[in-house]
Amino acid sequence: MHTTKVLEHLKKHGQLLDFDIAAATNISLDDVRASLSELSARGDISRCTVTSYVKGKAIEGFQCRLSGYIPRPAPGRKPGAK
């Protein structure tokens, strides 16, 4: 399987959609989804189902990131900061 390649890509690029991973790694979408299912079952990644609408057409996919990863706060002032 391609789980190692998919996991390394997520480590390098952070949170991504399944079809973005497939396009960047040249792995078929079905293989990427199988790898993501395996990684999710092992607890290596967090995965959720998303629905995007492109020109009125619904596209179902998975959004994934490493488990336990918390993105850095955006730069700049925060609400309530003094």
C-alpha positions in Angstrom: 0.0 0.0 0.0 0.9 3.7 -0.1 0.4 4.5 3.6 4.0 5.6 4.2 4.0 7.9 1.2 0.6 9.4 2.2 1.7 9.8 5.9 4.9 11.6 4.9 3.0 13.9 2.6 0.7 14.9 5.4 3.6 15.4 7.8 5.2 17.8 5.2 2.1 19.7 4.1 -0.3 19.6 7.1 -4.1 19.3 6.7 -5.2 18.3 3.2 -8.1 16.9 1.3 -7.9 13.4 -0.2 -8.0 14.5 -3.8 -5.2 17.0 -3.1 -3.0 14.2 -1.7 -3.8 12.0 -4.7 -2.9 14.8 -7.2 0.4 15.6 -5.4 1.6 12.1 -4.9 0.4 10.6 -8.2 -1.5 7.8 -6.4 -5.1 7.0 -7.5 -7.9 8.4 -5.3 -9.1 4.9 -4.4 -5.6 4.0 -3.1 -5.3 7.2 -1.2 -8.7 6.7 0.5 -7.7 3.1 1.4 -4.4 4.4 2.9 -6.3 7.1 4.8 -8.7 4.6 6.2 -5.8 2.4 7.4 -4.0 5.3 9.0 -7.2 6.5 10.7 -7.9 3.1 12.1 -4.3 3.0 13.5 -4.8 6.4 15.1 -2.0 8.1 13.1 -4.4 10.7 11.5 -7.7 12.4 12.1 -10.1 12.2 9.3 -13.5 13.8 8.6 -15.9 13.7 5.7 -16.4 17.0 3.9 -18.8 18.0 1.1 -17.6 20.7 -1.3 -19.8 22.3 -4.0 -18.2 23.2 -7.3 -20.5 24.8 -9.8 -23.5 23.4 -7.9 -22.2 19.9 -8.0 -21.6 18.2 -4.6 -18.2 16.5 -4.2 -17.6 14.2 -1.2 -14.1 13.7 0.2 -12.0 13.4 3.3 -10.1 16.1 5.1 -7.1 14.7 7.0 -4.3 15.8 9.4 -1.9 14.2 11.8 -3.4 13.1 15.1 -2.6 15.4 17.9 -1.4 18.2 15.6 -2.6 21.6 16.5 -1.9 24.3 13.9 0.0 27.3 14.9 -2.0 30.5 15.6 -2.2 32.9 12.7 0.1 35.9 13.0 -1.2 39.2 14.1 -3.2 40.6 16.9 -5.8 38.3 18.6 -9.3 39.4 19.8 -9.1 40.6 23.3 -5.4 41.1 23.2 -4.2 44.3 25.0 
